[in-house]
Amino acid sequence: MTLRAETIRFRGKVESRDGAALLLSNPGDAVIVERGKPRLLILRCPCGCGDDLLINLDRRAGAAWYLYQKRKGITLFPSYWRDDKCGSHFILWNDHIYWCLGWETDESDTWQVSLEIEDKVYAAMPDEWFVNYEQLAEQLDFIPWEVLQACRQLVKKGKAAADKWPRGGTFRRAASV
């Protein structure tokens, strides 16, 4: 049985899907199809099932993921959830594959952002109303996963509050005591 991948291995950019086939051999291998701009991320399913996941990056072709290519690696937003076959559900953040087992699992200790990011998110967070972490990420030019984790860390420290229902994923500064 093939083990699940914990990271992706970026194998390069190609101009068509056909050019990706020879570059994908192991779980987590990834290729970007790019013609002028990124069109598609092809990822050998990190669960080890052997299927290639075709992840649309081109909004002109329909619903698409956001691709962030930074110094620390490739990030996709939102998570990828395969609703058929193997059922894989994961977050790809800075080349690391985080399996969606829940944020409060043993793996959640690896979900950390720096105090610098935490401080910038806190400074941008409103006092009076809840704001979605995606809006904060756009405002700060951060990856949404970074902002979500910074918000969660701030809640844990009592510096921020999370709105539970119906707007999960919204935060504000905690009321002064």
C-alpha atoms as a printed R data frame, in Angstrom:
    type eleno elety resid chain resno       x      y       z
1   ATOM     1    CA   MET     A     1   0.000  0.000   0.000
2   ATOM     2    CA   THR     A     2   1.273  3.470  -0.910
3   ATOM     3    CA   LEU     A     3   1.708  5.958   1.926
4   ATOM     4    CA   ARG     A     4  -0.006  9.323   1.868
5   ATOM     5    CA   ALA     A     5   2.187 12.222   0.820
6   ATOM     6    CA   GLU     A     6   2.870 14.935   3.393
7   ATOM     7    CA   THR     A     7   4.315 17.413   0.904
8   ATOM     8    CA   ILE     A     8   4.055 18.064  -2.789
9   ATOM     9    CA   ARG     A     9   6.971 17.748  -5.144
10  ATOM    10    CA   PHE     A    10   6.729 20.458  -7.787
11  ATOM    11    CA   ARG     A    11   7.908 18.938 -11.065
12  ATOM    12    CA   GLY     A    12   7.647 22.020 -13.296
13  ATOM    13    CA   LYS     A    13   5.450 23.836 -15.774
14  ATOM    14    CA   VAL     A    14   4.155 22.523 -19.085
15  ATOM    15    CA   GLU     A    15   1.980 23.974 -21.838
16  ATOM    16    CA   SER     A    16  -0.574 21.151 -22.014
17  ATOM    17    CA   ARG     A    17  -2.030 18.310 -19.956
18  ATOM    18    CA   ASP     A    18  -0.265 15.810 -22.200
19  ATOM    19    CA   GLY     A    19   3.115 17.215 -21.158
20  ATOM    20    CA   ALA     A    20   2.421 16.463 -17.499
21  ATOM    21    CA   ALA     A    21   2.003 12.686 -17.753
22  ATOM    22    CA   LEU     A    22   5.701 11.773 -17.687
23  ATOM    23    CA   LEU     A    23   6.422 14.128 -14.774
24  ATOM    24    CA   LEU     A    24   3.891 12.618 -12.362
25  ATOM    25    CA   SER     A    25   5.042  9.374 -10.781
26  ATOM    26    CA   ASN     A    26   4.563  9.584  -6.994
27  ATOM    27    CA   PRO     A    27   1.781 10.741  -4.661
28  ATOM    28    CA   GLY     A    28   2.076 14.509  -4.264
29  ATOM    29    CA   ASP     A    29   3.880 15.151  -7.567
30  ATOM    30    CA   ALA     A    30   2.547 18.387  -9.075
31  ATOM    31    CA   VAL     A    31   2.738 20.131 -12.448
32  ATOM    32    CA   ILE     A    32   1.295 23.479 -13.506
33  ATOM    33    CA   VAL     A    33  -0.174 23.794 -16.988
34  ATOM    34    CA   GLU     A    34   0.598 27.346 -18.024
35  ATOM    35    CA   ARG     A    35  -0.141 29.175 -21.244
36  ATOM    36    CA   GLY     A    36   0.460 32.836 -20.479
37  ATOM    37    CA   LYS     A    37  -0.938 32.288 -17.003
38  ATOM    38    CA   PRO     A    38  -1.540 29.246 -14.783
39  ATOM    39    CA   ARG     A    39  -4.495 27.262 -16.161
40  ATOM    40    CA   LEU     A    40  -4.409 23.975 -14.283
41  ATOM    41    CA   LEU     A    41  -2.614 22.253 -11.432
42  ATOM    42    CA   ILE     A    42  -2.270 18.538 -12.025
43  ATOM    43    CA   LEU     A    43  -1.541 16.699  -8.806
44  ATOM    44    CA   ARG     A    44  -0.952 12.977  -8.380
45  ATOM    45    CA   CYS     A    45  -3.442 12.314  -5.605
46  ATOM    46    CA   PRO     A    46  -1.523 12.556  -2.331
47  ATOM    47    CA   CYS     A    47  -3.560  9.721  -0.778
48  ATOM    48    CA   GLY     A    48  -1.687  7.201  -2.917
49  ATOM    49    CA   CYS     A    49  -4.667  6.024  -5.005
50  ATOM    50    CA   GLY     A    50  -2.740  6.803  -8.215
51  ATOM    51    CA   ASP     A    51  -5.292  9.165  -9.772
52  ATOM    52    CA   ASP     A    52  -4.313 12.548 -11.150
53  ATOM    53    CA   LEU     A    53  -6.346 15.457  -9.798
54  ATOM    54    CA   LEU     A    54  -7.108 18.189 -12.332
55  ATOM    55    CA   ILE     A    55  -7.449 21.429 -10.390
56  ATOM    56    CA   ASN     A    56  -8.750 24.383 -12.400
57  ATOM    57    CA   LEU     A    57  -6.903 27.674 -11.863
58  ATOM    58    CA   ASP     A    58  -8.544 29.601 -14.721
59  ATOM    59    CA   ARG     A    59 -11.708 31.492 -13.732
60  ATOM    60    CA   ARG     A    60 -12.697 31.824 -17.394
61  ATOM    61    CA   ALA     A    61 -13.214 28.036 -17.456
62  ATOM    62    CA   GLY     A    62 -15.546 27.983 -14.432
63  ATOM    63    CA   ALA     A    63 -15.116 27.632 -10.689
64  ATOM    64    CA   ALA     A    64 -11.415 27.823  -9.896
65  ATOM    65    CA   TRP     A    65  -8.966 27.605  -7.018
66  ATOM    66    CA   TYR     A    66  -6.587 30.403  -6.127
67  ATOM    67    CA   LEU     A    67  -2.935 29.476  -6.600
68  ATOM    68    CA   TYR     A    68  -0.277 31.231  -4.547
69  ATOM    69    CA   GLN     A    69   3.350 30.710  -5.536
70  ATOM    70    CA   LYS     A    70   5.549 32.151  -2.814
71  ATOM    71    CA   ARG     A    71   9.069 31.604  -1.542
72  ATOM    72    CA   LYS     A    72   7.829 28.913   0.866
73  ATOM    73    CA   GLY     A    73   6.067 26.968  -1.882
74  ATOM    74    CA   ILE     A    74   2.713 26.452  -3.553
75  ATOM    75    CA   THR     A    75  -0.586 27.091  -1.803
76  ATOM    76    CA   LEU     A    76  -4.120 26.381  -3.026
77  ATOM    77    CA   PHE     A    77  -7.260 28.011  -1.702
78  ATOM    78    CA   PRO     A    78  -9.789 26.727  -0.804
79  ATOM    79    CA   SER     A    79  -9.169 23.139   0.279
80  ATOM    80    CA   TYR     A    80  -9.461 20.317  -2.236
81  ATOM    81    CA   TRP     A    81 -12.190 17.812  -1.451
82  ATOM    82    CA   ARG     A    82 -12.663 14.890  -3.761
83  ATOM    83    CA   ASP     A    83 -16.268 13.779  -3.437
84  ATOM    84    CA   ASP     A    84 -15.819 10.527  -5.340
85  ATOM    85    CA   LYS     A    85 -13.392  7.589  -5.468
86  ATOM    86    CA   CYS     A    86 -10.806  8.005  -2.660
87  ATOM    87    CA   GLY     A    87 -12.605 10.967  -1.007
88  ATOM    88    CA   SER     A    88  -9.371 12.850  -0.239
89  ATOM    89    CA   HIS     A    89  -9.807 16.189   1.517
90  ATOM    90    CA   PHE     A    90  -6.732 18.293   2.130
91  ATOM    91    CA   ILE     A    91  -5.279 21.767   2.302
92  ATOM    92    CA   LEU     A    92  -2.160 22.571   0.311
93  ATOM    93    CA   TRP     A    93  -0.223 25.314   2.086
94  ATOM    94    CA   ASN     A    94   3.418 26.161   1.326
95  ATOM    95    CA   ASP     A    95   4.018 22.761  -0.328
96  ATOM    96    CA   HIS     A    96   2.733 20.930   2.771
97  ATOM    97    CA   ILE     A    97  -0.355 18.730   2.573
98  ATOM    98    CA   TYR     A    98  -2.605 19.071   5.616
99  ATOM    99    CA   TRP     A    99  -5.212 16.337   5.702
100 ATOM   100    CA   CYS     A   100  -8.588 17.695   6.763
101 ATOM   101    CA   LEU     A   101  -9.103 15.778   9.949
102 ATOM   102    CA   GLY     A   102 -10.196 18.935  11.759
103 ATOM   103    CA   TRP     A   103  -8.259 21.898  13.074
104 ATOM   104    CA   GLU     A   104  -8.213 20.607  16.631
105 ATOM   105    CA   THR     A   105  -6.375 17.343  15.998
106 ATOM   106    CA   ASP     A   106  -2.856 16.183  16.750
107 ATOM   107    CA   GLU     A   107  -1.858 17.702  13.411
108 ATOM   108    CA   SER     A   108  -3.082 21.154  14.484
109 ATOM   109    CA   ASP     A   109   0.206 21.780  16.305
110 ATOM   110    CA   THR     A   110   1.866 22.098  12.904
111 ATOM   111    CA   TRP     A   111  -0.581 24.854  11.936
112 ATOM   112    CA   GLN     A   112   1.281 27.873  13.219
113 ATOM   113    CA   VAL     A   113   2.006 31.315  11.852
114 ATOM   114    CA   SER     A   114   4.555 33.774  13.154
115 ATOM   115    CA   LEU     A   115   3.856 36.467  15.739
116 ATOM   116    CA   GLU     A   116   4.589 38.998  12.994
117 ATOM   117    CA   ILE     A   117   1.674 37.709  10.903
118 ATOM   118    CA   GLU     A   118  -0.498 37.402  14.004
119 ATOM   119    CA   ASP     A   119   0.230 41.055  14.928
120 ATOM   120    CA   LYS     A   120  -0.573 42.314  11.418
121 ATOM   121    CA   VAL     A   121  -3.858 40.394  11.375
122 ATOM   122    CA   TYR     A   122  -4.760 41.720  14.825
123 ATOM   123    CA   ALA     A   123  -4.006 45.303  13.720
124 ATOM   124    CA   ALA     A   124  -6.339 44.907  10.710
125 ATOM   125    CA   MET     A   125  -9.130 43.243  12.693
126 ATOM   126    CA   PRO     A   126 -12.102 45.470  13.617
127 ATOM   127    CA   ASP     A   127 -13.270 46.010  17.211
128 ATOM   128    CA   GLU     A   128 -16.997 46.361  16.612
129 ATOM   129    CA   TRP     A   129 -17.984 43.879  13.904
130 ATOM   130    CA   PHE     A   130 -16.989 40.475  12.594
131 ATOM   131    CA   VAL     A   131 -15.024 40.233   9.349
132 ATOM   132    CA   ASN     A   132 -14.317 37.161   7.233
133 ATOM   133    CA   TYR     A   133 -10.719 35.945   7.270
134 ATOM   134    CA   GLU     A   134 -10.684 35.915   3.445
135 ATOM   135    CA   GLN     A   135 -11.390 39.666   3.426
136 ATOM   136    CA   LEU     A   136  -8.564 40.250   5.894
137 ATOM   137    CA   ALA     A   137  -6.246 38.136   3.729
138 ATOM   138    CA   GLU     A   138  -7.079 40.193   0.656
139 ATOM   139    CA   GLN     A   139  -6.637 43.460   2.562
140 ATOM   140    CA   LEU     A   140  -3.228 42.357   3.898
141 ATOM   141    CA   ASP     A   141  -2.114 40.517   0.734
142 ATOM   142    CA   PHE     A   142  -1.663 37.313   2.755
143 ATOM   143    CA   ILE     A   143  -2.571 33.729   1.970
144 ATOM   144    CA   PRO     A   144  -6.053 33.030   3.431
145 ATOM   145    CA   TRP     A   145  -4.768 30.008   5.394
146 ATOM   146    CA   GLU     A   146  -2.226 32.258   7.154
147 ATOM   147    CA   VAL     A   147  -4.927 34.689   8.217
148 ATOM   148    CA   LEU     A   148  -7.320 31.953   9.339
149 ATOM   149    CA   GLN     A   149  -4.623 30.393  11.499
150 ATOM   150    CA   ALA     A   150  -3.586 33.794  12.896
151 ATOM   151    CA   CYS     A   151  -7.236 34.422  13.825
152 ATOM   152    CA   ARG     A   152  -7.464 31.026  15.536
153 ATOM   153    CA   GLN     A   153  -4.258 31.718  17.470
154 ATOM   154    CA   LEU     A   154  -5.619 35.123  18.534
155 ATOM   155    CA   VAL     A   155  -8.879 33.509  19.719
156 ATOM   156    CA   LYS     A   156  -6.903 30.953  21.724
157 ATOM   157    CA   LYS     A   157  -4.987 33.830  23.392
158 ATOM   158    CA   GLY     A   158  -8.233 35.683  24.171
159 ATOM   159    CA   LYS     A   159  -7.308 38.599  21.887
160 ATOM   160    CA   ALA     A   160  -9.997 37.867  19.267
161 ATOM   161    CA   ALA     A   161 -13.509 36.457  19.136
162 ATOM   162    CA   ALA     A   162 -14.961 34.112  16.511
163 ATOM   163    CA   ASP     A   163 -18.545 34.418  15.318
164 ATOM   164    CA   LYS     A   164 -20.000 30.925  15.416
165 ATOM   165    CA   TRP     A   165 -23.232 30.920  13.452
166 ATOM   166    CA   PRO     A   166 -24.255 31.521  10.750
167 ATOM   167    CA   ARG     A   167 -21.032 33.117   9.560
168 ATOM   168    CA   GLY     A   168 -18.272 30.698  10.535
169 ATOM   169    CA   GLY     A   169 -14.847 32.048   9.611
170 ATOM   170    CA   THR     A   170 -15.528 35.578  10.845
171 ATOM   171    CA   PHE     A   171 -13.553 37.271  13.595
172 ATOM   172    CA   ARG     A   172 -13.154 40.542  15.491
173 ATOM   173    CA   ARG     A   173 -11.015 41.779  18.340
174 ATOM   174    CA   ALA     A   174 -12.138 40.538  21.740
175 ATOM   175    CA   ALA     A   175 -14.036 43.001  23.906
176 ATOM   176    CA   SER     A   176 -11.894 44.683  26.553
177 ATOM   177    CA   VAL     A   177 -12.337 43.274  30.029
